[in-house]
Amino acid sequence: MIIPIRCFSCGKEIASRYKPYLELLEKGESAKEAFKKLGLERFCCQRMIVGHVDLIDDLLKFPRLQ
Ligand SMILES: [Zn+2]
């Protein structure tokens, strides 16, 4: 859905780094370099970004069921 604001394990703020991370990957950098540039060194924070599937734009196409 939406990227969580903070890492579930350590509480570090990660949401602001999700888009820059995707932009760095588009520029052709490896995930390891991108994490280093964004200051995400712990595996717990890295898994938050790697494991995220951004579905919110796909789900907004459907109407609410009530
Ligand atoms: Zn963390």
N, CA, C, O and the ligand as a Tripos MOL2 file, in Angstrom:
@<TRIPOS>MOLECULE
protein
  265   263    67     0     0
PROTEIN
NO_CHARGES

@<TRIPOS>ATOM
      1 N           0.8500   -1.1890    0.0000 N.3       1 MET1
      2 CA          0.0000    0.0000    0.0000 C.3       1 MET1
      3 C           0.8870    1.2410    0.0000 C.2       1 MET1
      4 O           1.4800    1.5920   -1.0200 O.2       1 MET1
      5 N           0.9710    1.8950    1.1480 N.am      2 ILE2
      6 CA          1.8010    3.0920    1.2770 C.3       2 ILE2
      7 C           3.0240    2.6970    2.0830 C.2       2 ILE2
      8 O           2.9290    1.9090    3.0240 O.2       2 ILE2
      9 N           4.1650    3.2420    1.7160 N.am      3 ILE3
     10 CA          5.3840    2.9080    2.4610 C.3       3 ILE3
     11 C           5.2260    3.3430    3.9250 C.2       3 ILE3
     12 O           4.8320    4.4790    4.1900 O.2       3 ILE3
     13 N           5.5240    2.4620    4.8610 N.am      4 PRO4
     14 CA          5.4240    2.8510    6.2790 C.3       4 PRO4
     15 C           6.3720    4.0130    6.5920 C.2       4 PRO4
     16 O           7.4610    4.1030    6.0250 O.2       4 PRO4
     17 N           5.9570    4.8850    7.4830 N.am      5 ILE5
     18 CA          6.7510    6.0560    7.8200 C.3       5 ILE5
     19 C           8.0600    5.6340    8.4870 C.2       5 ILE5
     20 O           9.1280    6.1470    8.1530 O.2       5 ILE5
     21 N           7.9700    4.7050    9.4210 N.am      6 ARG6
     22 CA          9.1560    4.3010   10.1690 C.3       6 ARG6
     23 C           9.4330    2.8110    9.9940 C.2       6 ARG6
     24 O           8.5370    2.0250    9.6870 O.2       6 ARG6
     25 N          10.6840    2.4490   10.1930 N.am      7 CYS7
     26 CA         11.0840    1.0410   10.1850 C.3       7 CYS7
     27 C          10.3830    0.3320   11.3400 C.2       7 CYS7
     28 O          10.3540    0.8470   12.4570 O.2       7 CYS7
     29 N           9.8210   -0.8420   11.0780 N.am      8 PHE8
     30 CA          9.0970   -1.5660   12.1160 C.3       8 PHE8
     31 C          10.0210   -2.0120   13.2400 C.2       8 PHE8
     32 O           9.5880   -2.0870   14.3900 O.2       8 PHE8
     33 N          11.2600   -2.3070   12.9460 N.am      9 SER9
     34 CA         12.1650   -2.8630   13.9500 C.3       9 SER9
     35 C          12.8870   -1.8020   14.7650 C.2       9 SER9
     36 O          12.9030   -1.8780   15.9940 O.2       9 SER9
     37 N          13.4870   -0.8070   14.1020 N.am     10 CYS10
     38 CA         14.3260    0.1490   14.8370 C.3      10 CYS10
     39 C          13.6920    1.5250   14.9630 C.2      10 CYS10
     40 O          14.1450    2.3340   15.7730 O.2      10 CYS10
     41 N          12.6550    1.8110   14.1830 N.am     11 GLY11
     42 CA         11.9690    3.0900   14.3200 C.3      11 GLY11
     43 C          12.5680    4.2270   13.5190 C.2      11 GLY11
     44 O          12.1200    5.3670   13.6440 O.2      11 GLY11
     45 N          13.5620    3.9480   12.7050 N.am     12 LYS12
     46 CA         14.1530    4.9970   11.8800 C.3      12 LYS12
     47 C          13.1670    5.4370   10.8010 C.2      12 LYS12
     48 O          12.4480    4.6190   10.2260 O.2      12 LYS12
     49 N          13.1460    6.7380   10.5380 N.am     13 GLU13
     50 CA         12.2280    7.2780    9.5420 C.3      13 GLU13
     51 C          12.7280    6.8860    8.1510 C.2      13 GLU13
     52 O          13.8620    7.2030    7.7930 O.2      13 GLU13
     53 N          11.8890    6.1970    7.3590 N.am     14 ILE14
     54 CA         12.3400    5.6950    6.0610 C.3      14 ILE14
     55 C          11.4820    6.1760    4.8990 C.2      14 ILE14
     56 O          11.9010    6.0740    3.7470 O.2      14 ILE14
     57 N          10.2870    6.6980    5.1760 N.am     15 ALA15
     58 CA          9.3360    7.0090    4.0980 C.3      15 ALA15
     59 C           9.8970    8.0460    3.1230 C.2      15 ALA15
     60 O           9.6380    7.9710    1.9220 O.2      15 ALA15
     61 N          10.6570    9.0040    3.6310 N.am     16 SER16
     62 CA         11.1690   10.0660    2.7600 C.3      16 SER16
     63 C          12.2650    9.5660    1.8350 C.2      16 SER16
     64 O          12.6680   10.2760    0.9130 O.2      16 SER16
     65 N          12.7480    8.3690    2.0640 N.am     17 ARG17
     66 CA         13.8460    7.8490    1.2440 C.3      17 ARG17
     67 C          13.3920    6.8580    0.1870 C.2      17 ARG17
     68 O          14.2070    6.3540   -0.5870 O.2      17 ARG17
     69 N          12.0870    6.5730    0.1490 N.am     18 TYR18
     70 CA         11.6080    5.5720   -0.8030 C.3      18 TYR18
     71 C          11.7030    6.0680   -2.2470 C.2      18 TYR18
     72 O          12.2190    5.3630   -3.1140 O.2      18 TYR18
     73 N          11.2030    7.2860   -2.5090 N.am     19 LYS19
     74 CA         11.2600    7.8080   -3.8780 C.3      19 LYS19
     75 C          12.6830    8.0780   -4.3430 C.2      19 LYS19
     76 O          13.0360    7.7120   -5.4650 O.2      19 LYS19
     77 N          13.5160    8.7130   -3.5100 N.am     20 PRO20
     78 CA         14.9150    8.8800   -3.9200 C.3      20 PRO20
     79 C          15.6000    7.5440   -4.2260 C.2      20 PRO20
     80 O          16.4440    7.4590   -5.1180 O.2      20 PRO20
     81 N          15.2210    6.4930   -3.4640 N.am     21 TYR21
     82 CA         15.7890    5.1750   -3.7080 C.3      21 TYR21
     83 C          15.4090    4.6800   -5.0980 C.2      21 TYR21
     84 O          16.2580    4.1730   -5.8310 O.2      21 TYR21
     85 N          14.1350    4.8250   -5.4640 N.am     22 LEU22
     86 CA         13.6850    4.3800   -6.7860 C.3      22 LEU22
     87 C          14.3660    5.1850   -7.8860 C.2      22 LEU22
     88 O          14.7180    4.6440   -8.9350 O.2      22 LEU22
     89 N          14.5500    6.4830   -7.6380 N.am     23 GLU23
     90 CA         15.2140    7.3240   -8.6390 C.3      23 GLU23
     91 C          16.6690    6.9040   -8.8400 C.2      23 GLU23
     92 O          17.1730    6.8830   -9.9630 O.2      23 GLU23
     93 N          17.3320    6.5700   -7.7360 N.am     24 LEU24
     94 CA         18.7250    6.1240   -7.8480 C.3      24 LEU24
     95 C          18.8160    4.8120   -8.6300 C.2      24 LEU24
     96 O          19.7420    4.6070   -9.4160 O.2      24 LEU24
     97 N          17.8390    3.9260   -8.4010 N.am     25 LEU25
     98 CA         17.8550    2.6520   -9.1390 C.3      25 LEU25
     99 C          17.6220    2.8930  -10.6270 C.2      25 LEU25
    100 O          18.2080    2.2200  -11.4760 O.2      25 LEU25
    101 N          16.7470    3.8730  -10.9360 N.am     26 GLU26
    102 CA         16.4930    4.1740  -12.3530 C.3      26 GLU26
    103 C          17.7200    4.7330  -13.0420 C.2      26 GLU26
    104 O          17.9220    4.5270  -14.2390 O.2      26 GLU26
    105 N          18.5450    5.4460  -12.2740 N.am     27 LYS27
    106 CA         19.7710    5.9950  -12.8440 C.3      27 LYS27
    107 C          20.8230    4.9180  -13.0670 C.2      27 LYS27
    108 O          21.8730    5.1750  -13.6570 O.2      27 LYS27
    109 N          20.5370    3.7130  -12.5930 N.am     28 GLY28
    110 CA         21.4270    2.6010  -12.8480 C.3      28 GLY28
    111 C          22.3360    2.2320  -11.7020 C.2      28 GLY28
    112 O          23.2450    1.4190  -11.8710 O.2      28 GLY28
    113 N          22.1050    2.8190  -10.5250 N.am     29 GLU29
    114 CA         22.9420    2.4580   -9.3810 C.3      29 GLU29
    115 C          22.4630    1.1430   -8.7800 C.2      29 GLU29
    116 O          21.2990    0.7690   -8.9220 O.2      29 GLU29
    117 N          23.3650    0.4570   -8.1160 N.am     30 SER30
    118 CA         22.9690   -0.7800   -7.4580 C.3      30 SER30
    119 C          22.2320   -0.4300   -6.1680 C.2      30 SER30
    120 O          22.3550    0.6760   -5.6420 O.2      30 SER30
    121 N          21.4670   -1.3960   -5.6760 N.am     31 ALA31
    122 CA         20.7070   -1.1740   -4.4440 C.3      31 ALA31
    123 C          21.6550   -0.8760   -3.2890 C.2      31 ALA31
    124 O          21.3420   -0.0640   -2.4180 O.2      31 ALA31
    125 N          22.8030   -1.5270   -3.2820 N.am     32 LYS32
    126 CA         23.7670   -1.3340   -2.1970 C.3      32 LYS32
    127 C          24.2800    0.1060   -2.1670 C.2      32 LYS32
    128 O          24.3720    0.7160   -1.1010 O.2      32 LYS32
    129 N          24.6110    0.6430   -3.3360 N.am     33 GLU33
    130 CA         25.0870    2.0410   -3.4150 C.3      33 GLU33
    131 C          23.9860    3.0060   -3.0230 C.2      33 GLU33
    132 O          24.2280    3.9910   -2.3250 O.2      33 GLU33
    133 N          22.7590    2.7140   -3.4800 N.am     34 ALA34
    134 CA         21.6320    3.5980   -3.1760 C.3      34 ALA34
    135 C          21.3920    3.6630   -1.6660 C.2      34 ALA34
    136 O          21.1700    4.7410   -1.1140 O.2      34 ALA34
    137 N          21.4390    2.5050   -1.0030 N.am     35 PHE35
    138 CA         21.2460    2.4940    0.4480 C.3      35 PHE35
    139 C          22.3410    3.2840    1.1490 C.2      35 PHE35
    140 O          22.0780    3.9670    2.1390 O.2      35 PHE35
    141 N          23.5450    3.1960    0.6530 N.am     36 LYS36
    142 CA         24.6590    3.9090    1.2700 C.3      36 LYS36
    143 C          24.4620    5.4140    1.1280 C.2      36 LYS36
    144 O          24.6810    6.1640    2.0800 O.2      36 LYS36
    145 N          24.0470    5.8600   -0.0640 N.am     37 LYS37
    146 CA         23.8270    7.2960   -0.2870 C.3      37 LYS37
    147 C          22.6890    7.8310    0.5590 C.2      37 LYS37
    148 O          22.7340    8.9760    1.0090 O.2      37 LYS37
    149 N          21.6660    7.0110    0.7820 N.am     38 LEU38
    150 CA         20.5030    7.4680    1.5320 C.3      38 LEU38
    151 C          20.6680    7.2860    3.0350 C.2      38 LEU38
    152 O          19.8000    7.6960    3.8060 O.2      38 LEU38
    153 N          21.7550    6.6850    3.4540 N.am     39 GLY39
    154 CA         22.0070    6.5270    4.8860 C.3      39 GLY39
    155 C          21.2380    5.3990    5.5200 C.2      39 GLY39
    156 O          20.9850    5.4220    6.7240 O.2      39 GLY39
    157 N          20.8580    4.4020    4.7250 N.am     40 LEU40
    158 CA         20.1620    3.2380    5.2810 C.3      40 LEU40
    159 C          21.1570    2.0910    5.3710 C.2      40 LEU40
    160 O          21.3810    1.3720    4.3980 O.2      40 LEU40
    161 N          21.7440    1.9290    6.5350 N.am     41 GLU41
    162 CA         22.7910    0.9240    6.6710 C.3      41 GLU41
    163 C          22.3090   -0.3610    7.3190 C.2      41 GLU41
    164 O          22.8890   -1.4250    7.1000 O.2      41 GLU41
    165 N          21.2370   -0.2690    8.1250 N.am     42 ARG42
    166 CA         20.7630   -1.4750    8.8130 C.3      42 ARG42
    167 C          19.8810   -2.3000    7.8810 C.2      42 ARG42
    168 O          19.1430   -1.7620    7.0560 O.2      42 ARG42
    169 N          19.9800   -3.6340    8.0350 N.am     43 PHE43
    170 CA         19.1830   -4.5360    7.2020 C.3      43 PHE43
    171 C          17.6970   -4.3690    7.4580 C.2      43 PHE43
    172 O          16.8800   -4.5330    6.5520 O.2      43 PHE43
    173 N          17.3470   -4.0410    8.7060 N.am     44 CYS44
    174 CA         15.9200   -3.9130    9.0250 C.3      44 CYS44
    175 C          15.2960   -2.7750    8.2240 C.2      44 CYS44
    176 O          14.1540   -2.8850    7.7790 O.2      44 CYS44
    177 N          16.0400   -1.6820    8.0380 N.am     45 CYS45
    178 CA         15.5130   -0.5450    7.2690 C.3      45 CYS45
    179 C          15.5340   -0.8630    5.7790 C.2      45 CYS45
    180 O          14.6270   -0.4700    5.0450 O.2      45 CYS45
    181 N          16.5530   -1.5660    5.3380 N.am     46 GLN46
    182 CA         16.6640   -1.9110    3.9170 C.3      46 GLN46
    183 C          15.5370   -2.8460    3.5030 C.2      46 GLN46
    184 O          14.9890   -2.7150    2.4090 O.2      46 GLN46
    185 N          15.1880   -3.7900    4.3750 N.am     47 ARG47
    186 CA         14.1160   -4.7310    4.0090 C.3      47 ARG47
    187 C          12.7710   -4.0190    3.9150 C.2      47 ARG47
    188 O          11.9000   -4.4620    3.1660 O.2      47 ARG47
    189 N          12.5770   -2.9210    4.6570 N.am     48 MET48
    190 CA         11.3310   -2.1690    4.5750 C.3      48 MET48
    191 C          11.1400   -1.6300    3.1580 C.2      48 MET48
    192 O          10.0370   -1.6610    2.6120 O.2      48 MET48
    193 N          12.2330   -1.1370    2.5720 N.am     49 ILE49
    194 CA         12.1540   -0.5340    1.2440 C.3      49 ILE49
    195 C          12.1380   -1.5990    0.1550 C.2      49 ILE49
    196 O          11.3790   -1.4900   -0.8080 O.2      49 ILE49
    197 N          12.9680   -2.6250    0.3000 N.am     50 VAL50
    198 CA         13.0340   -3.6840   -0.7190 C.3      50 VAL50
    199 C          11.7280   -4.4700   -0.7600 C.2      50 VAL50
    200 O          11.2680   -4.8520   -1.8360 O.2      50 VAL50
    201 N          11.1360   -4.7110    0.3930 N.am     51 GLY51
    202 CA          9.9420   -5.5360    0.4550 C.3      51 GLY51
    203 C           8.6500   -4.7940    0.1730 C.2      51 GLY51
    204 O           7.5780   -5.3990    0.1380 O.2      51 GLY51
    205 N           8.7420   -3.4900   -0.0290 N.am     52 HIS52
    206 CA          7.5250   -2.7040   -0.2210 C.3      52 HIS52
    207 C           6.9990   -2.8440   -1.6470 C.2      52 HIS52
    208 O           7.7650   -2.7750   -2.6080 O.2      52 HIS52
    209 N           5.6700   -3.0420   -1.7790 N.am     53 VAL53
    210 CA          5.0060   -3.0580   -3.0800 C.3      53 VAL53
    211 C           4.0340   -1.8900   -3.0870 C.2      53 VAL53
    212 O           3.1050   -1.8570   -2.2810 O.2      53 VAL53
    213 N           4.2320   -0.9420   -3.9760 N.am     54 ASP54
    214 CA          3.4500    0.2800   -3.9820 C.3      54 ASP54
    215 C           2.1400    0.0670   -4.7400 C.2      54 ASP54
    216 O           2.0920    0.2180   -5.9610 O.2      54 ASP54
    217 N           1.0760   -0.2860   -4.0080 N.am     55 LEU55
    218 CA         -0.2010   -0.6430   -4.6280 C.3      55 LEU55
    219 C          -1.2340    0.4690   -4.5850 C.2      55 LEU55
    220 O          -2.2880    0.3420   -5.2070 O.2      55 LEU55
    221 N          -0.9680    1.5490   -3.8760 N.am     56 ILE56
    222 CA         -2.0130    2.5370   -3.6090 C.3      56 ILE56
    223 C          -2.5820    3.1200   -4.9000 C.2      56 ILE56
    224 O          -3.7930    3.3250   -4.9900 O.2      56 ILE56
    225 N          -1.7470    3.3930   -5.8980 N.am     57 ASP57
    226 CA         -2.2550    3.9760   -7.1420 C.3      57 ASP57
    227 C          -3.1380    2.9890   -7.9040 C.2      57 ASP57
    228 O          -4.0850    3.3980   -8.5760 O.2      57 ASP57
    229 N          -2.8360    1.7000   -7.8060 N.am     58 ASP58
    230 CA         -3.6690    0.6890   -8.4660 C.3      58 ASP58
    231 C          -5.0120    0.5540   -7.7590 C.2      58 ASP58
    232 O          -6.0400    0.3780   -8.4130 O.2      58 ASP58
    233 N          -5.0150    0.6330   -6.4390 N.am     59 LEU59
    234 CA         -6.2610    0.4360   -5.6870 C.3      59 LEU59
    235 C          -7.1880    1.6390   -5.7790 C.2      59 LEU59
    236 O          -8.4030    1.4910   -5.6450 O.2      59 LEU59
    237 N          -6.6410    2.8230   -6.0040 N.am     60 LEU60
    238 CA         -7.4730    4.0190   -6.0700 C.3      60 LEU60
    239 C          -8.3700    4.0340   -7.3120 C.2      60 LEU60
    240 O          -9.2960    4.8410   -7.3890 O.2      60 LEU60
    241 N          -8.1130    3.1610   -8.2750 N.am     61 LYS61
    242 CA         -8.9420    3.1040   -9.4860 C.3      61 LYS61
    243 C         -10.3120    2.5080   -9.1870 C.2      61 LYS61
    244 O         -11.2620    2.7290   -9.9380 O.2      61 LYS61
    245 N         -10.4200    1.7550   -8.0960 N.am     62 PHE62
    246 CA        -11.6700    1.0620   -7.7870 C.3      62 PHE62
    247 C         -12.5050    1.8740   -6.8090 C.2      62 PHE62
    248 O         -11.9650    2.5240   -5.9130 O.2      62 PHE62
    249 N         -13.8470    1.8370   -6.9850 N.am     63 PRO63
    250 CA        -14.7070    2.5910   -6.0580 C.3      63 PRO63
    251 C         -14.8070    1.8770   -4.7070 C.2      63 PRO63
    252 O         -14.5200    0.6850   -4.5970 O.2      63 PRO63
    253 N         -15.2150    2.6240   -3.6910 N.am     64 ARG64
    254 CA        -15.4230    2.0440   -2.3700 C.3      64 ARG64
    255 C         -16.6490    1.1520   -2.3800 C.2      64 ARG64
    256 O         -17.6300    1.4480   -3.0630 O.2      64 ARG64
    257 N         -16.6010    0.0780   -1.6400 N.am     65 LEU65
    258 CA        -17.7610   -0.8040   -1.5190 C.3      65 LEU65
    259 C         -18.3920   -0.5750   -0.1640 C.2      65 LEU65
    260 O         -17.8100   -0.9280    0.8610 O.2      65 LEU65
    261 N         -19.6020    0.0260   -0.1450 N.am     66 GLN66
    262 CA        -20.3040    0.2400    1.1350 C.3      66 GLN66
    263 C         -21.7930    0.1330    0.9540 C.2      66 GLN66
    264 O         -22.5440    0.2830    1.9180 O.2      66 GLN66
    265 ZN         15.4780   -0.2800   10.8540 Zn       67 ZN67
@<TRIPOS>BOND
     1     1     2 1
     2     2     3 1
     3     3     4 2
     4     3     5 am
     5     5     6 1
     6     6     7 1
     7     7     8 2
     8     7     9 am
     9     9    10 1
    10    10    11 1
    11    11    12 2
    12    11    13 am
    13    13    14 1
    14    14    15 1
    15    15    16 2
    16    15    17 am
    17    17    18 1
    18    18    19 1
    19    19    20 2
    20    19    21 am
    21    21    22 1
    22    22    23 1
    23    23    24 2
    24    23    25 am
    25    25    26 1
    26    26    27 1
    27    27    28 2
    28    27    29 am
    29    29    30 1
    30    30    31 1
    31    31    32 2
    32    31    33 am
    33    33    34 1
    34    34    35 1
    35    35    36 2
    36    35    37 am
    37    37    38 1
    38    38    39 1
    39    39    40 2
    40    39    41 am
    41    41    42 1
    42    42    43 1
    43    43    44 2
    44    43    45 am
    45    45    46 1
    46    46    47 1
    47    47    48 2
    48    47    49 am
    49    49    50 1
    50    50    51 1
    51    51    52 2
    52    51    53 am
    53    53    54 1
    54    54    55 1
    55    55    56 2
    56    55    57 am
    57    57    58 1
    58    58    59 1
    59    59    60 2
    60    59    61 am
    61    61    62 1
    62    62    63 1
    63    63    64 2
    64    63    65 am
    65    65    66 1
    66    66    67 1
    67    67    68 2
    68    67    69 am
    69    69    70 1
    70    70    71 1
    71    71    72 2
    72    71    73 am
    73    73    74 1
    74    74    75 1
    75    75    76 2
    76    75    77 am
    77    77    78 1
    78    78    79 1
    79    79    80 2
    80    79    81 am
    81    81    82 1
    82    82    83 1
    83    83    84 2
    84    83    85 am
    85    85    86 1
    86    86    87 1
    87    87    88 2
    88    87    89 am
    89    89    90 1
    90    90    91 1
    91    91    92 2
    92    91    93 am
    93    93    94 1
    94    94    95 1
    95    95    96 2
    96    95    97 am
    97    97    98 1
    98    98    99 1
    99    99   100 2
   100    99   101 am
   101   101   102 1
   102   102   103 1
   103   103   104 2
   104   103   105 am
   105   105   106 1
   106   106   107 1
   107   107   108 2
   108   107   109 am
   109   109   110 1
   110   110   111 1
   111   111   112 2
   112   111   113 am
   113   113   114 1
   114   114   115 1
   115   115   116 2
   116   115   117 am
   117   117   118 1
   118   118   119 1
   119   119   120 2
   120   119   121 am
   121   121   122 1
   122   122   123 1
   123   123   124 2
   124   123   125 am
   125   125   126 1
   126   126   127 1
   127   127   128 2
   128   127   129 am
   129   129   130 1
   130   130   131 1
   131   131   132 2
   132   131   133 am
   133   133   134 1
   134   134   135 1
   135   135   136 2
   136   135   137 am
   137   137   138 1
   138   138   139 1
   139   139   140 2
   140   139   141 am
   141   141   142 1
   142   142   143 1
   143   143   144 2
   144   143   145 am
   145   145   146 1
   146   146   147 1
   147   147   148 2
   148   147   149 am
   149   149   150 1
   150   150   151 1
   151   151   152 2
   152   151   153 am
   153   153   154 1
   154   154   155 1
   155   155   156 2
   156   155   157 am
   157   157   158 1
   158   158   159 1
   159   159   160 2
   160   159   161 am
   161   161   162 1
   162   162   163 1
   163   163   164 2
   164   163   165 am
   165   165   166 1
   166   166   167 1
   167   167   168 2
   168   167   169 am
   169   169   170 1
   170   170   171 1
   171   171   172 2
   172   171   173 am
   173   173   174 1
   174   174   175 1
   175   175   176 2
   176   175   177 am
   177   177   178 1
   178   178   179 1
   179   179   180 2
   180   179   181 am
   181   181   182 1
   182   182   183 1
   183   183   184 2
   184   183   185 am
   185   185   186 1
   186   186   187 1
   187   187   188 2
   188   187   189 am
   189   189   190 1
   190   190   191 1
   191   191   192 2
   192   191   193 am
   193   193   194 1
   194   194   195 1
   195   195   196 2
   196   195   197 am
   197   197   198 1
   198   198   199 1
   199   199   200 2
   200   199   201 am
   201   201   202 1
   202   202   203 1
   203   203   204 2
   204   203   205 am
   205   205   206 1
   206   206   207 1
   207   207   208 2
   208   207   209 am
   209   209   210 1
   210   210   211 1
   211   211   212 2
   212   211   213 am
   213   213   214 1
   214   214   215 1
   215   215   216 2
   216   215   217 am
   217   217   218 1
   218   218   219 1
   219   219   220 2
   220   219   221 am
   221   221   222 1
   222   222   223 1
   223   223   224 2
   224   223   225 am
   225   225   226 1
   226   226   227 1
   227   227   228 2
   228   227   229 am
   229   229   230 1
   230   230   231 1
   231   231   232 2
   232   231   233 am
   233   233   234 1
   234   234   235 1
   235   235   236 2
   236   235   237 am
   237   237   238 1
   238   238   239 1
   239   239   240 2
   240   239   241 am
   241   241   242 1
   242   242   243 1
   243   243   244 2
   244   243   245 am
   245   245   246 1
   246   246   247 1
   247   247   248 2
   248   247   249 am
   249   249   250 1
   250   250   251 1
   251   251   252 2
   252   251   253 am
   253   253   254 1
   254   254   255 1
   255   255   256 2
   256   255   257 am
   257   257   258 1
   258   258   259 1
   259   259   260 2
   260   259   261 am
   261   261   262 1
   262   262   263 1
   263   263   264 2
@<TRIPOS>SUBSTRUCTURE
     1 MET1         2 RESIDUE 1 A MET
     2 ILE2         6 RESIDUE 1 A ILE
     3 ILE3        10 RESIDUE 1 A ILE
     4 PRO4        14 RESIDUE 1 A PRO
     5 ILE5        18 RESIDUE 1 A ILE
     6 ARG6        22 RESIDUE 1 A ARG
     7 CYS7        26 RESIDUE 1 A CYS
     8 PHE8        30 RESIDUE 1 A PHE
     9 SER9        34 RESIDUE 1 A SER
    10 CYS10       38 RESIDUE 1 A CYS
    11 GLY11       42 RESIDUE 1 A GLY
    12 LYS12       46 RESIDUE 1 A LYS
    13 GLU13       50 RESIDUE 1 A GLU
    14 ILE14       54 RESIDUE 1 A ILE
    15 ALA15       58 RESIDUE 1 A ALA
    16 SER16       62 RESIDUE 1 A SER
    17 ARG17       66 RESIDUE 1 A ARG
    18 TYR18       70 RESIDUE 1 A TYR
    19 LYS19       74 RESIDUE 1 A LYS
    20 PRO20       78 RESIDUE 1 A PRO
    21 TYR21       82 RESIDUE 1 A TYR
    22 LEU22       86 RESIDUE 1 A LEU
    23 GLU23       90 RESIDUE 1 A GLU
    24 LEU24       94 RESIDUE 1 A LEU
    25 LEU25       98 RESIDUE 1 A LEU
    26 GLU26      102 RESIDUE 1 A GLU
    27 LYS27      106 RESIDUE 1 A LYS
    28 GLY28      110 RESIDUE 1 A GLY
    29 GLU29      114 RESIDUE 1 A GLU
    30 SER30      118 RESIDUE 1 A SER
    31 ALA31      122 RESIDUE 1 A ALA
    32 LYS32      126 RESIDUE 1 A LYS
    33 GLU33      130 RESIDUE 1 A GLU
    34 ALA34      134 RESIDUE 1 A ALA
    35 PHE35      138 RESIDUE 1 A PHE
    36 LYS36      142 RESIDUE 1 A LYS
    37 LYS37      146 RESIDUE 1 A LYS
    38 LEU38      150 RESIDUE 1 A LEU
    39 GLY39      154 RESIDUE 1 A GLY
    40 LEU40      158 RESIDUE 1 A LEU
    41 GLU41      162 RESIDUE 1 A GLU
    42 ARG42      166 RESIDUE 1 A ARG
    43 PHE43      170 RESIDUE 1 A PHE
    44 CYS44      174 RESIDUE 1 A CYS
    45 CYS45      178 RESIDUE 1 A CYS
    46 GLN46      182 RESIDUE 1 A GLN
    47 ARG47      186 RESIDUE 1 A ARG
    48 MET48      190 RESIDUE 1 A MET
    49 ILE49      194 RESIDUE 1 A ILE
    50 VAL50      198 RESIDUE 1 A VAL
    51 GLY51      202 RESIDUE 1 A GLY
    52 HIS52      206 RESIDUE 1 A HIS
    53 VAL53      210 RESIDUE 1 A VAL
    54 ASP54      214 RESIDUE 1 A ASP
    55 LEU55      218 RESIDUE 1 A LEU
    56 ILE56      222 RESIDUE 1 A ILE
    57 ASP57      226 RESIDUE 1 A ASP
    58 ASP58      230 RESIDUE 1 A ASP
    59 LEU59      234 RESIDUE 1 A LEU
    60 LEU60      238 RESIDUE 1 A LEU
    61 LYS61      242 RESIDUE 1 A LYS
    62 PHE62      246 RESIDUE 1 A PHE
    63 PRO63      250 RESIDUE 1 A PRO
    64 ARG64      254 RESIDUE 1 A ARG
    65 LEU65      258 RESIDUE 1 A LEU
    66 GLN66      262 RESIDUE 1 A GLN
    67 ZN67       265 GROUP 0 **** ****
